[in-house]
């Protein structure tokens, strides 16, 4: 019973800290001084304004027959520290979100880049061949060669070997999570001696089917590609 009576419940909020416990527990943990508490001589029965052992203003409310709730606003220093901690946590979350957004296999990388290339080359085709920019366009001969080059480029992305450059992966991994990311990836890539190694293809992973939302988030792709009619 004694151990239970000295237990407190603490919750931190944006503007203040909340602590609940018995009078003995609050005093024991340095949350309050020995008094006053609500119901003490000269105090109201249910609420009390006073200071904690460090002289910081606190508000005490009777929560039950034996327990009290204590509210203390954060000091300027505590607010600054909390803001800095929150900023660090959010930066780590954004870093992990970036790394998690990267393709997980050759198939997913290839599918993404084919769609991105198709979209951006379609935009360029509209400007260079269709005359969207005031009627200016490539000559018929140049336009024919441009279309051939576009087809070659798409075919290159679809068929050529894809490699993973571990040094580049490390470069674009946010430094604040680089160590933890590399530890999580383990030694899967360490077996290769060269810096640039083939990106291993998972034979059990089905081809990636990218929807319009995924494409839009990664390469600004609208619902349909400008080159979809080619």
C-alpha positions as CSV (number, residue, x, y, z in Angstrom):
1,X,0.0,0.0,0.0
2,X,2.8,2.4,0.8
3,X,4.5,1.9,-2.5
4,X,1.2,2.4,-4.3
5,X,0.5,5.6,-2.3
6,X,3.8,7.1,-3.6
7,X,3.0,6.4,-7.2
8,X,2.3,9.4,-9.4
9,X,0.9,9.8,-12.9
10,X,2.7,12.4,-15.1
11,X,1.6,13.7,-18.5
12,X,3.4,16.3,-20.6
13,X,1.3,18.6,-22.8
14,X,2.1,21.4,-25.2
15,X,1.8,24.2,-22.6
16,X,2.0,22.4,-19.3
17,X,2.9,19.4,-17.2
18,X,0.1,17.4,-15.4
19,X,0.9,15.3,-12.4
20,X,-1.6,13.3,-10.2
21,X,-1.0,11.5,-6.9
22,X,-1.6,11.6,-3.2
23,X,-0.4,14.4,-1.1
24,X,2.4,12.3,0.2
25,X,3.5,11.1,-3.3
26,X,3.5,14.7,-4.7
27,X,5.7,15.9,-1.8
28,X,7.9,12.8,-2.0
29,X,8.7,13.3,-5.8
30,X,9.3,17.1,-5.4
31,X,6.2,18.1,-7.3
32,X,4.9,20.2,-4.5
33,X,6.0,21.6,-1.2
34,X,4.4,20.3,2.0
35,X,1.7,22.8,1.6
36,X,-0.6,24.4,1.0
37,X,-3.1,22.0,-0.6
38,X,-6.8,22.5,-1.3
39,X,-8.7,22.1,1.9
40,X,-5.8,23.3,4.1
41,X,-6.6,26.1,6.6
42,X,-7.1,29.4,4.6
43,X,-7.4,27.6,1.2
44,X,-10.4,26.8,-0.9
45,X,-11.7,23.2,-0.6
46,X,-11.0,22.1,-4.2
47,X,-8.3,24.4,-5.8
48,X,-5.2,26.1,-4.7
49,X,-2.6,28.4,-6.3
50,X,0.9,28.0,-4.9
51,X,4.6,27.3,-5.9
52,X,6.6,24.1,-6.2
53,X,10.0,23.5,-4.4
54,X,11.8,25.4,-7.2
55,X,9.5,28.5,-6.8
56,X,7.6,27.9,-10.0
57,X,3.9,28.7,-10.0
58,X,1.6,25.6,-9.8
59,X,-2.1,25.1,-9.7
60,X,-3.5,22.2,-7.5
61,X,-7.0,20.7,-7.9
62,X,-8.5,18.1,-5.7
63,X,-9.1,15.0,-7.9
64,X,-10.6,12.7,-5.4
65,X,-10.8,12.1,-1.7
66,X,-7.1,11.1,-1.5
67,X,-5.5,12.5,-4.7
68,X,-4.7,15.8,-6.2
69,X,-3.9,17.1,-9.7
70,X,-1.0,19.5,-10.2
71,X,-0.6,21.7,-13.3
72,X,2.6,23.6,-14.0
73,X,3.2,25.7,-17.1
74,X,6.5,25.2,-18.9
75,X,9.3,27.7,-18.3
76,X,10.9,29.5,-21.2
77,X,13.9,27.2,-21.1
78,X,11.7,24.1,-21.0
79,X,9.7,25.4,-24.0
80,X,12.9,25.9,-25.9
81,X,14.2,22.5,-25.1
82,X,10.8,20.9,-26.0
83,X,10.8,22.8,-29.3
84,X,14.3,21.6,-30.1
85,X,13.5,18.0,-29.3
86,X,10.3,18.1,-31.4
87,X,12.2,19.5,-34.3
88,X,14.8,16.7,-34.1
89,X,12.1,14.1,-33.9
90,X,10.3,15.5,-36.9
91,X,13.6,15.7,-38.9
92,X,14.2,12.0,-38.1
93,X,10.6,11.1,-39.2
94,X,11.1,13.0,-42.5
95,X,14.5,11.3,-43.1
96,X,13.0,7.9,-42.6
97,X,10.0,8.8,-44.9
98,X,12.5,9.8,-47.6
99,X,14.5,6.5,-47.3
100,X,11.3,4.5,-47.2
101,X,10.0,6.1,-50.4
102,X,13.0,4.8,-52.4
103,X,12.3,1.7,-54.6
104,X,12.8,-1.6,-53.0
105,X,13.9,-3.6,-56.0
106,X,15.2,-3.3,-59.6
107,X,11.6,-3.9,-60.9
108,X,10.2,-1.1,-58.8
109,X,13.0,1.3,-59.7
110,X,12.7,0.5,-63.4
111,X,8.9,0.9,-63.4
112,X,9.1,4.3,-61.7
113,X,11.8,5.7,-64.0
114,X,10.1,4.5,-67.1
115,X,7.0,6.3,-66.1
116,X,8.9,9.4,-65.1
117,X,10.8,9.5,-68.4
118,X,7.6,8.9,-70.3
119,X,6.0,11.8,-68.6
120,X,8.8,14.3,-68.9
121,X,9.7,13.4,-72.4
122,X,6.1,13.7,-73.3
123,X,6.1,17.3,-72.1
124,X,9.3,18.0,-74.1
125,X,7.7,16.4,-77.2
126,X,4.7,18.7,-76.9
127,X,7.0,21.7,-77.0
128,X,9.5,20.5,-79.6
129,X,7.1,18.7,-82.0
130,X,3.5,19.7,-81.4
131,X,4.3,23.5,-81.5
132,X,2.6,24.2,-78.1
133,X,5.0,27.1,-77.5
134,X,3.6,29.6,-80.1
135,X,4.0,27.3,-83.1
136,X,7.7,26.9,-82.9
137,X,8.8,23.2,-83.4
138,X,11.5,21.0,-84.8
139,X,11.7,20.4,-88.5
140,X,10.1,17.2,-89.8
141,X,13.5,15.6,-90.1
142,X,14.6,16.6,-86.6
143,X,11.3,15.7,-85.2
144,X,11.6,12.2,-86.6
145,X,15.1,11.8,-85.1
146,X,13.8,13.2,-81.8
147,X,11.1,10.5,-81.6
148,X,13.6,7.8,-82.4
149,X,15.9,9.0,-79.7
150,X,13.0,9.1,-77.2
151,X,12.1,5.5,-78.1
152,X,15.8,4.5,-77.6
153,X,15.9,6.2,-74.2
154,X,12.8,4.4,-73.0
155,X,14.1,1.1,-74.3
156,X,17.4,1.7,-72.5
157,X,15.6,2.2,-69.2
158,X,13.5,-0.8,-69.7
159,X,16.2,-3.3,-70.7
160,X,19.7,-2.2,-69.6
161,X,21.4,-3.3,-66.4
162,X,20.5,-1.4,-63.2
163,X,23.1,-1.1,-60.5
164,X,23.1,0.3,-57.0
165,X,26.0,2.6,-56.1
166,X,26.3,2.2,-52.3
167,X,28.4,5.4,-52.0
168,X,25.6,7.4,-53.7
169,X,23.0,5.7,-51.5
170,X,24.9,6.8,-48.4
171,X,25.3,10.3,-49.9
172,X,21.5,10.8,-50.2
173,X,20.6,9.1,-47.0
174,X,20.2,11.9,-44.4
175,X,23.2,11.9,-42.1
176,X,21.1,11.9,-38.9
177,X,19.8,8.3,-39.7
178,X,22.7,7.0,-41.9
179,X,24.2,4.8,-39.2
180,X,20.9,3.3,-38.1
181,X,19.8,2.7,-41.8
182,X,23.1,1.0,-42.6
183,X,22.8,-1.1,-39.5
184,X,19.3,-2.1,-40.4
185,X,20.3,-3.0,-43.9
186,X,22.9,-5.3,-42.4
187,X,25.6,-6.9,-44.5
188,X,23.5,-7.7,-47.5
189,X,25.7,-5.5,-49.7
190,X,29.0,-6.1,-47.9
191,X,29.6,-9.3,-49.7
192,X,30.4,-7.4,-52.9
193,X,33.9,-6.0,-53.2
194,X,33.2,-3.3,-55.7
195,X,31.8,0.1,-54.8
196,X,29.2,-0.2,-57.6
197,X,27.3,-3.5,-57.5
198,X,24.3,-4.9,-59.3
199,X,21.1,-4.2,-57.5
200,X,19.9,-7.7,-56.6
201,X,16.5,-8.6,-58.1
202,X,14.1,-10.4,-55.8
203,X,12.6,-13.2,-57.8
204,X,9.7,-13.4,-55.4
205,X,8.7,-9.7,-55.7
206,X,6.0,-9.1,-58.3
207,X,6.4,-6.2,-60.7
208,X,5.5,-2.9,-59.2
209,X,2.2,-1.4,-60.3
210,X,2.4,2.3,-59.7
211,X,-0.9,4.2,-59.4
212,X,-1.3,7.8,-60.3
213,X,-1.0,9.0,-56.7
214,X,2.4,7.3,-56.3
215,X,3.6,8.7,-59.6
216,X,2.4,12.2,-58.8
217,X,4.2,12.2,-55.4
218,X,7.5,11.1,-56.9
219,X,7.7,12.6,-60.3
220,X,4.8,15.0,-60.8
221,X,2.9,12.6,-63.1
222,X,-0.7,13.4,-63.7
223,X,-3.4,10.7,-64.2
224,X,-2.3,9.9,-67.7
225,X,1.0,10.4,-69.5
226,X,1.4,13.0,-72.2
227,X,2.9,10.2,-74.3
228,X,0.1,7.7,-73.7
229,X,-1.2,8.2,-77.2
230,X,2.1,7.2,-78.8
